[in-house]
Amino acid sequence: MNQPNSDAGDIAALHRTRIKLCGLSKPDDVAQAVDLGADAIGLVFYPPSPRAVDVARARELTRGLPPFVSVVGLFVNATPELIREVVGEVPLSLLQFHGDETAAQCESLAAVAGLPWLRALRVGPDTQQADLLESALNYSAASGLLFDTHVEGYGGGGKVFDWSLIPAELARRAVLSGGLNAQNVNDAIRHVRPYAVDVSSGIEVQGARGVKDYARMAAFVRAVRAADAE
């Protein structure tokens, strides 16, 4: 009679929530993220954003990155020409579509880049679980779904949504975002058990959008690891 595989159970119990630190715009931001053990850094290619970088800056930021640190490019209603320009110069690992792109547009733009992609889903006060399940089916070709708070514009508003709206069956595909910080990410992880968390405004100097606070970055990473250890 076969014995239960205790090693497999131990491994399952040691789930590690992946961490994406987004909106980085300075070399020191990236160096700090790497030192803290971030799994991914996010670069914003949306000029109206205070966190936006151009191709030249993105190339500088990603120069010398160590292995296994993913580079995620965030785009909002981008043209194929912009996608082609960025991926030709910047070693992106993943595209993140954060605008009004349809599933067909996401797939078409990802084909231009030859890269996998995430779709951001904005969760508002009127959103229902059924809406998110329908969106998940619609964007089934996405590598993951990033759940963000519906705010004016396209993210980065520092607002939290009701985490209980995320269906349990989507948790494995979920990248949880929207108003996360070192103070609430522990609760967020315990409620949702997402595959990854994504933070931008929650690791910034208060009142200075786009300016990263390295103490807050470190506190955020510690809080995620503490949640995993519980």
Backbone bond lengths (Angstrom), bond angles and torsions (degrees), N, CA, C in turn:
res aa  C-N    CA-C-N  psi(-1)  N-CA   C-N-CA  omega(-1)  CA-C   N-CA-C  phi
1 M - - - 1.460 - - 1.523 109.78 -
2 N 1.320 116.81 130.14 1.453 120.40 -178.96 1.521 111.31 -69.98
3 Q 1.325 115.42 139.70 1.453 121.31 176.87 1.530 109.95 -89.01
4 P 1.341 117.92 148.75 1.463 120.46 176.88 1.517 110.42 -58.25
5 N 1.300 115.56 143.66 1.460 121.07 179.75 1.522 109.29 -85.44
6 S 1.341 116.11 94.86 1.466 119.88 -176.83 1.518 111.21 -67.33
7 D 1.355 117.20 -31.06 1.463 119.69 178.91 1.519 110.84 -61.31
8 A 1.338 117.09 -42.02 1.463 120.29 179.31 1.519 110.84 -62.92
9 G 1.347 116.35 -39.29 1.461 119.35 178.07 1.507 111.95 -64.98
10 D 1.350 116.05 -40.78 1.459 119.69 178.54 1.512 111.10 -62.65
11 I 1.326 116.18 -42.01 1.467 119.71 -179.59 1.515 110.56 -64.08
12 A 1.339 116.89 -42.52 1.462 120.33 -179.99 1.516 111.38 -61.36
13 A 1.333 116.23 -32.98 1.460 119.97 -177.68 1.520 112.27 -76.63
14 L 1.335 117.30 -11.97 1.453 121.14 -176.09 1.528 111.86 -103.18
15 H 1.319 117.23 38.01 1.459 120.45 179.07 1.526 110.44 -57.31
16 R 1.325 115.88 132.86 1.454 121.31 178.56 1.521 109.00 -111.73
17 T 1.310 116.01 116.13 1.456 120.67 178.60 1.523 109.20 -69.53
18 R 1.323 116.11 124.37 1.464 119.53 178.30 1.525 110.05 -72.76
19 I 1.333 116.08 150.12 1.460 121.75 -176.00 1.515 110.24 -123.46
20 K 1.333 114.96 126.25 1.470 121.48 172.15 1.521 108.13 -114.43
21 L 1.320 116.79 123.10 1.457 123.33 175.20 1.522 107.13 -101.86
22 C 1.319 116.41 116.57 1.467 121.02 -167.62 1.528 112.28 -111.54
23 G 1.331 113.90 160.56 1.453 120.62 177.01 1.514 113.29 75.93
24 L 1.330 117.03 26.76 1.464 120.42 179.15 1.523 109.28 -76.05
25 S 1.342 116.16 138.56 1.464 118.70 -174.79 1.526 113.97 -137.61
26 K 1.336 117.30 -0.95 1.464 121.08 -179.52 1.526 109.41 -129.94
27 P 1.339 116.71 150.62 1.464 118.93 178.41 1.524 113.20 -55.73
28 D 1.335 117.33 -38.16 1.465 119.42 179.08 1.529 111.81 -66.16
29 D 1.351 117.46 -31.06 1.468 120.47 175.38 1.525 110.02 -59.57
30 V 1.325 114.93 -47.69 1.468 120.15 -177.93 1.526 110.81 -66.72
31 A 1.335 116.94 -42.07 1.464 120.31 179.49 1.524 110.78 -60.85
32 Q 1.330 116.36 -41.14 1.457 119.92 178.69 1.527 111.24 -65.31
33 A 1.337 116.59 -42.95 1.465 120.89 179.22 1.525 110.72 -59.95
34 V 1.317 116.38 -43.26 1.466 120.78 178.98 1.522 110.70 -63.91
35 D 1.328 116.84 -45.61 1.464 120.74 -179.44 1.526 112.02 -61.48
36 L 1.330 116.51 -31.95 1.462 121.11 -179.30 1.532 112.93 -80.52
37 G 1.330 116.19 -9.00 1.457 120.01 178.62 1.510 114.56 86.77
38 A 1.337 117.64 24.57 1.467 120.19 177.39 1.521 110.01 -60.03
39 D 1.333 115.79 142.83 1.462 120.65 178.20 1.519 111.65 -80.65
40 A 1.332 115.89 -28.15 1.469 120.07 -177.11 1.514 109.98 -150.31
41 I 1.320 114.88 149.74 1.458 121.24 171.13 1.529 107.40 -115.30
42 G 1.324 115.83 146.20 1.455 120.60 -179.63 1.515 111.07 -112.35
43 L 1.322 115.89 129.09 1.464 122.50 177.18 1.520 108.25 -113.81
44 V 1.326 116.33 131.82 1.457 122.36 -174.06 1.524 110.08 -98.12
45 F 1.339 116.04 118.48 1.468 121.69 177.53 1.535 109.01 -109.17
46 Y 1.313 114.59 58.67 1.470 122.34 179.99 1.518 106.77 -137.61
47 P 1.347 118.23 96.69 1.467 122.47 -169.96 1.521 116.43 -50.49
48 P 1.352 121.32 -35.11 1.464 118.48 179.34 1.530 114.72 -66.52
49 S 1.308 117.75 -16.42 1.460 120.78 -177.40 1.525 111.05 -75.86
50 P 1.343 117.80 140.29 1.467 120.19 175.10 1.524 112.45 -67.36
51 R 1.323 116.55 -9.23 1.466 121.14 -179.83 1.536 112.08 -104.05
52 A 1.305 117.13 8.06 1.470 121.11 -174.17 1.523 111.91 -69.04
53 V 1.330 114.30 146.47 1.463 121.68 172.71 1.525 108.35 -126.85
54 D 1.314 115.82 151.51 1.464 119.16 173.87 1.524 108.87 -93.67
55 V 1.313 115.57 178.70 1.464 119.70 -174.64 1.521 111.58 -63.43
56 A 1.333 116.83 -41.02 1.468 119.80 -178.97 1.523 111.20 -62.38
57 R 1.335 116.66 -44.22 1.465 119.42 179.33 1.532 110.65 -66.53
58 A 1.333 117.08 -41.13 1.460 120.14 179.67 1.526 110.88 -61.77
59 R 1.309 116.23 -38.87 1.468 120.04 178.31 1.530 110.37 -63.01
60 E 1.337 116.16 -40.15 1.466 120.93 177.73 1.531 111.01 -65.39
61 L 1.327 116.35 -42.50 1.461 120.63 -176.64 1.524 112.95 -66.62
62 T 1.308 116.78 -30.94 1.467 120.05 -175.73 1.527 112.78 -95.66
63 R 1.313 116.81 -2.47 1.470 119.76 179.26 1.533 109.48 -68.41
64 G 1.308 116.81 124.97 1.460 120.40 175.98 1.515 115.31 81.90
65 L 1.329 117.32 12.94 1.463 118.65 175.94 1.530 109.97 -61.71
66 P 1.329 117.09 141.28 1.471 118.96 178.14 1.526 110.99 -73.59
67 P 1.332 117.74 166.77 1.471 120.39 177.61 1.523 111.93 -61.98
68 F 1.317 114.98 152.31 1.464 123.63 172.55 1.529 114.58 71.33
69 V 1.330 117.23 15.12 1.462 120.54 168.62 1.527 106.16 -105.07
70 S 1.317 116.99 112.56 1.457 121.35 -176.85 1.525 110.65 -77.86
71 V 1.328 115.10 148.38 1.462 121.41 176.41 1.525 107.52 -115.06
72 V 1.325 115.90 116.86 1.460 121.88 -177.41 1.521 108.53 -106.32
73 G 1.329 116.47 125.25 1.455 121.47 177.29 1.517 110.44 -97.63
74 L 1.334 116.72 120.87 1.458 121.90 -179.73 1.529 109.49 -94.16
75 F 1.334 115.94 125.98 1.463 122.32 -178.08 1.528 110.01 -126.81
76 V 1.316 115.52 146.37 1.466 121.77 177.52 1.524 108.20 -126.46
77 N 1.326 115.99 109.37 1.467 121.51 178.28 1.528 111.54 50.21
78 A 1.325 115.51 45.37 1.461 121.16 -175.72 1.526 111.69 -76.83
79 T 1.327 115.11 155.84 1.459 121.26 174.62 1.534 109.16 -87.76
80 P 1.329 116.99 157.88 1.463 119.20 174.81 1.530 111.83 -58.23
81 E 1.323 116.10 -33.03 1.463 120.01 -179.25 1.530 111.10 -63.77
82 L 1.340 116.79 -42.13 1.462 119.53 178.66 1.521 110.60 -65.95
83 I 1.319 116.74 -44.47 1.462 120.28 178.68 1.526 110.25 -57.62
84 R 1.319 115.67 -46.05 1.468 120.79 -178.39 1.531 110.47 -62.97
85 E 1.325 117.16 -41.63 1.460 121.20 179.75 1.523 111.20 -62.78
86 V 1.329 116.31 -46.07 1.468 120.17 -176.85 1.518 111.18 -66.00
87 V 1.322 117.78 -49.73 1.462 119.22 -175.90 1.522 111.68 -69.35
88 G 1.329 117.15 -19.52 1.454 119.76 176.30 1.520 113.00 -74.16
89 E 1.339 116.78 -18.69 1.462 120.76 -175.36 1.537 113.94 -120.32
90 V 1.321 116.88 -21.94 1.469 120.83 -172.46 1.532 108.72 -120.31
91 P 1.329 118.02 132.95 1.478 120.84 -177.08 1.537 112.40 -78.83
92 L 1.325 115.74 69.11 1.458 119.59 178.96 1.526 110.69 -70.61
93 S 1.320 115.70 147.19 1.454 122.40 174.38 1.519 111.66 -101.97
94 L 1.337 115.97 -26.05 1.451 121.50 -169.53 1.525 108.81 -156.81
95 L 1.342 115.83 144.42 1.456 121.30 173.98 1.528 108.81 -100.73
96 Q 1.326 116.26 143.28 1.467 121.39 175.02 1.522 107.99 -122.90
97 F 1.321 116.30 116.25 1.463 120.98 -179.48 1.524 108.89 -96.10
98 H 1.326 115.08 118.26 1.460 120.48 -170.22 1.525 112.57 -120.82
99 G 1.324 116.94 14.23 1.451 119.65 -177.97 1.510 112.73 -109.29
100 D 1.324 115.58 -133.38 1.462 121.59 -177.09 1.528 111.71 -107.69
101 E 1.319 116.13 23.73 1.456 120.83 -175.07 1.534 111.67 -64.83
102 T 1.308 115.60 136.37 1.460 120.64 172.63 1.532 109.17 -77.33
103 A 1.318 115.78 169.29 1.459 119.46 177.72 1.528 110.78 -60.41
104 A 1.320 116.46 -41.64 1.466 120.05 -179.82 1.523 111.07 -64.50
105 Q 1.326 117.46 -39.53 1.460 120.39 178.66 1.524 111.09 -66.77
106 C 1.330 117.12 -40.84 1.465 120.18 177.10 1.530 111.01 -59.07
107 E 1.311 115.91 -46.16 1.457 119.69 -178.71 1.523 111.52 -65.33
108 S 1.333 116.25 -38.19 1.451 120.46 179.72 1.534 111.19 -66.69
109 L 1.326 116.97 -44.71 1.466 120.74 179.09 1.524 111.24 -66.97
110 A 1.326 116.98 -37.94 1.458 120.00 177.93 1.521 111.12 -65.38
111 A 1.335 116.40 -33.95 1.465 120.47 177.64 1.527 110.79 -66.00
112 V 1.328 116.47 -36.29 1.467 120.70 176.44 1.525 110.08 -60.22
113 A 1.345 115.22 -42.05 1.461 120.33 -178.16 1.519 113.25 -82.28
114 G 1.337 116.87 -23.91 1.452 120.43 -174.06 1.518 112.05 67.73
115 L 1.353 115.77 36.12 1.460 120.90 -175.78 1.531 111.20 -132.23
116 P 1.323 117.30 155.81 1.470 120.35 171.65 1.518 109.76 -71.15
117 W 1.353 115.77 168.57 1.461 118.53 -174.08 1.520 112.49 -147.61
118 L 1.330 114.12 155.93 1.453 124.23 172.19 1.513 109.10 -110.06
119 R 1.330 116.37 148.28 1.464 120.06 173.40 1.524 108.56 -116.14
120 A 1.330 116.13 125.41 1.460 121.29 175.51 1.526 109.31 -81.42
121 L 1.321 116.00 129.49 1.460 122.28 175.56 1.519 107.93 -113.53
122 R 1.325 116.24 123.41 1.462 120.79 -177.85 1.524 109.88 -89.30
123 V 1.317 115.48 124.82 1.465 122.45 -175.64 1.525 108.99 -104.23
124 G 1.317 115.99 117.44 1.453 121.58 -179.26 1.513 112.55 -109.59
125 P 1.326 117.45 179.80 1.477 120.54 -178.32 1.522 113.50 -64.60
126 D 1.333 117.68 -22.19 1.464 120.69 -179.44 1.529 113.10 -98.57
127 T 1.333 116.70 -0.34 1.463 120.27 -179.08 1.532 110.71 -68.06
128 Q 1.319 115.95 138.55 1.459 122.45 176.53 1.541 109.69 -113.46
129 Q 1.322 115.35 159.27 1.461 118.96 177.00 1.522 111.28 -56.77
130 A 1.318 116.65 -38.02 1.467 120.29 -179.77 1.526 111.07 -61.49
131 D 1.327 116.99 -34.23 1.469 120.48 178.27 1.525 110.29 -64.05
132 L 1.323 116.61 -42.23 1.456 120.60 -178.65 1.526 111.51 -70.02
133 L 1.325 116.67 -37.23 1.462 119.73 176.26 1.524 111.17 -64.78
134 E 1.324 116.54 -39.51 1.464 120.43 177.49 1.528 110.76 -64.93
135 S 1.334 116.60 -42.52 1.465 120.01 177.80 1.519 111.25 -63.19
136 A 1.337 116.25 -39.17 1.463 119.99 179.26 1.524 111.02 -61.30
137 L 1.325 117.14 -39.54 1.461 120.69 176.71 1.525 110.50 -67.26
138 N 1.321 115.80 -41.41 1.459 120.84 -178.65 1.524 111.11 -62.97
139 Y 1.337 115.98 -38.66 1.474 120.97 -178.61 1.529 110.10 -104.97
140 S 1.299 116.60 41.33 1.467 121.13 -176.31 1.528 112.68 -64.19
141 A 1.330 117.71 -22.12 1.463 120.41 179.86 1.521 112.50 -79.09
142 A 1.327 117.50 -9.85 1.463 120.75 179.50 1.520 110.69 -70.23
143 S 1.333 116.20 148.08 1.463 120.40 176.22 1.519 111.17 -72.01
144 G 1.317 116.48 -24.29 1.454 120.71 179.27 1.515 110.51 -166.75
145 L 1.317 115.39 169.19 1.460 122.37 179.79 1.515 108.67 -120.48
146 L 1.317 116.63 124.09 1.455 121.31 178.73 1.523 108.72 -99.08
147 F 1.325 116.40 119.12 1.454 121.53 -177.27 1.522 109.03 -96.39
148 D 1.331 115.94 117.76 1.458 122.08 -176.37 1.524 108.98 -127.57
149 T 1.315 116.38 161.32 1.455 121.14 179.59 1.521 110.64 -78.67
150 H 1.319 116.37 136.80 1.456 120.82 176.79 1.524 108.85 -74.03
151 V 1.337 115.47 111.58 1.456 121.94 178.04 1.523 108.67 -130.92
152 E 1.313 115.84 171.03 1.467 119.96 174.79 1.526 108.58 -62.27
153 G 1.316 116.41 130.91 1.457 119.39 -176.76 1.519 110.41 90.87
154 Y 1.333 115.83 -146.48 1.465 119.89 -173.25 1.526 111.56 -132.18
155 G 1.327 116.20 65.43 1.456 120.13 173.36 1.518 113.49 89.06
156 G 1.336 114.43 178.44 1.461 120.23 178.91 1.511 113.96 73.80
157 G 1.341 116.73 20.43 1.458 119.75 -176.14 1.517 114.51 -90.47
158 G 1.325 117.64 -7.97 1.455 120.24 178.49 1.513 114.28 71.35
159 K 1.325 118.15 22.67 1.455 122.20 -178.41 1.524 110.68 -106.61
160 V 1.329 116.22 142.81 1.459 122.36 -179.50 1.522 109.85 -97.87
161 F 1.335 117.18 144.06 1.461 120.97 172.88 1.523 109.29 -110.22
162 D 1.321 116.39 176.53 1.455 122.54 -179.05 1.531 109.56 -75.85
163 W 1.323 116.43 105.16 1.467 120.49 -175.63 1.522 112.53 -63.34
164 S 1.316 118.16 -24.05 1.460 120.23 -177.95 1.528 112.04 -67.31
165 L 1.335 117.37 -11.60 1.462 120.78 178.38 1.527 112.47 -72.70
166 I 1.321 117.70 -19.91 1.464 120.03 -178.49 1.523 109.04 -77.03
167 P 1.328 118.57 115.58 1.469 120.62 -179.94 1.524 111.50 -61.30
168 A 1.322 116.15 141.32 1.465 120.71 -177.68 1.521 111.82 -57.47
169 E 1.336 116.49 -33.34 1.467 119.11 -177.65 1.523 112.82 -70.85
170 L 1.335 117.83 -11.25 1.464 120.69 177.81 1.524 112.44 -99.28
171 A 1.333 117.53 -4.22 1.463 120.25 -174.08 1.525 112.06 -58.61
172 R 1.325 116.70 -37.63 1.471 119.46 -176.86 1.530 111.74 -66.51
173 R 1.328 116.94 -24.86 1.468 121.01 178.06 1.523 112.05 -96.62
174 A 1.330 116.93 -1.72 1.454 120.64 -167.92 1.525 113.28 -85.83
175 V 1.327 114.49 132.98 1.458 122.84 164.89 1.525 104.70 -110.67
176 L 1.321 116.66 111.58 1.461 120.96 -173.82 1.518 109.96 -88.32
177 S 1.327 115.60 128.57 1.455 122.07 -179.69 1.525 107.80 -137.54
178 G 1.329 116.45 -171.57 1.457 120.69 175.05 1.512 113.79 91.11
179 G 1.334 116.78 88.90 1.451 121.02 173.59 1.509 116.10 71.75
180 L 1.319 118.43 17.23 1.457 120.17 178.89 1.524 111.06 -74.04
181 N 1.328 114.81 147.78 1.459 121.44 175.48 1.523 108.25 -155.64
182 A 1.318 116.87 -179.11 1.461 120.21 -176.67 1.520 112.14 -64.57
183 Q 1.332 117.01 -24.01 1.456 120.52 -176.71 1.533 113.06 -81.78
184 N 1.324 118.13 -27.84 1.472 118.76 -175.07 1.524 114.74 -116.04
185 V 1.332 118.47 -8.10 1.465 119.04 -173.48 1.531 111.75 -67.86
186 N 1.335 117.49 -29.10 1.457 119.65 177.34 1.529 110.57 -61.55
187 D 1.328 116.11 -48.12 1.469 120.31 177.84 1.522 111.15 -62.52
188 A 1.339 116.44 -40.66 1.460 120.48 -179.13 1.524 111.06 -60.45
189 I 1.314 116.69 -44.27 1.464 120.50 -179.01 1.525 110.64 -66.88
190 R 1.316 117.53 -40.80 1.466 120.00 179.91 1.531 111.71 -66.17
191 H 1.326 117.38 -33.16 1.461 120.54 -179.66 1.531 112.57 -77.35
192 V 1.323 116.82 -40.59 1.463 120.67 -170.79 1.526 112.80 -102.94
193 R 1.333 117.63 -35.31 1.459 122.75 -170.67 1.533 110.90 53.10
194 P 1.325 116.48 55.51 1.470 119.25 -178.22 1.524 111.24 -74.60
195 Y 1.309 115.07 164.26 1.465 119.37 174.49 1.521 110.35 -67.69
196 A 1.339 116.05 -37.15 1.462 120.43 -176.55 1.519 110.18 -149.46
197 V 1.334 115.34 161.97 1.458 122.13 172.17 1.519 108.67 -122.71
198 D 1.333 114.61 151.97 1.467 121.54 -174.75 1.524 107.51 -133.87
199 V 1.324 117.48 126.95 1.457 121.14 -177.19 1.522 110.11 -133.20
200 S 1.339 115.68 143.29 1.459 121.23 175.73 1.530 109.78 -136.29
201 S 1.330 116.82 -72.80 1.466 118.99 -177.56 1.528 112.10 -64.32
202 G 1.331 117.59 -27.73 1.460 121.17 -178.12 1.509 114.80 -71.28
203 I 1.343 117.81 -6.43 1.469 121.41 176.67 1.526 110.43 -120.46
204 E 1.332 115.54 28.90 1.464 120.41 -178.99 1.521 111.54 -112.48
205 V 1.317 115.11 157.91 1.459 121.54 173.56 1.526 107.87 -60.88
206 Q 1.294 117.07 131.10 1.463 120.45 -176.83 1.526 110.82 -58.88
207 G 1.339 113.97 126.92 1.459 119.72 179.24 1.511 115.06 81.48
208 A 1.325 117.38 3.24 1.475 120.92 -179.42 1.520 108.96 -126.47
209 R 1.313 117.03 83.97 1.461 121.12 -175.82 1.524 110.49 -63.28
210 G 1.314 115.19 129.97 1.460 120.94 179.22 1.511 114.27 93.82
211 V 1.342 117.67 -11.47 1.472 120.97 -179.49 1.527 108.55 -98.50
212 K 1.304 116.46 113.37 1.462 120.41 -174.90 1.532 111.34 -78.46
213 D 1.320 114.40 142.52 1.463 123.50 177.87 1.526 106.68 -107.49
214 Y 1.325 117.30 111.92 1.461 120.24 -171.73 1.522 112.26 -69.04
215 A 1.318 117.72 -29.55 1.467 119.49 175.70 1.525 109.99 -66.88
216 R 1.319 117.29 -38.97 1.466 120.43 178.49 1.527 111.11 -69.96
217 M 1.312 116.98 -35.49 1.462 119.61 175.46 1.524 110.29 -60.00
218 A 1.334 116.17 -47.58 1.459 120.76 -178.57 1.527 110.86 -64.16
219 A 1.335 116.54 -41.12 1.467 120.12 -179.76 1.516 111.16 -65.06
220 F 1.329 116.95 -36.54 1.461 120.71 179.05 1.523 110.55 -64.36
221 V 1.316 116.77 -47.01 1.472 120.32 -179.68 1.525 110.16 -62.49
222 R 1.319 117.50 -42.26 1.467 120.06 178.37 1.527 111.21 -61.01
223 A 1.324 116.73 -40.32 1.468 120.26 -178.94 1.525 111.52 -65.97
224 V 1.326 117.12 -38.18 1.463 120.21 177.30 1.526 110.21 -64.51
225 R 1.313 116.76 -45.33 1.459 119.61 -179.08 1.529 111.29 -66.09
226 A 1.312 116.86 -33.18 1.459 119.75 176.86 1.528 110.24 -66.52
227 A 1.318 116.75 -39.96 1.461 120.10 178.27 1.530 110.85 -63.20
228 D 1.319 116.39 -40.76 1.471 120.19 178.32 1.514 112.00 -63.23
229 A 1.331 116.15 -32.72 1.465 120.74 -175.53 1.524 112.55 -77.78
230 E 1.335 117.21 -17.09 1.467 120.18 -177.92 1.517 111.38 -71.77
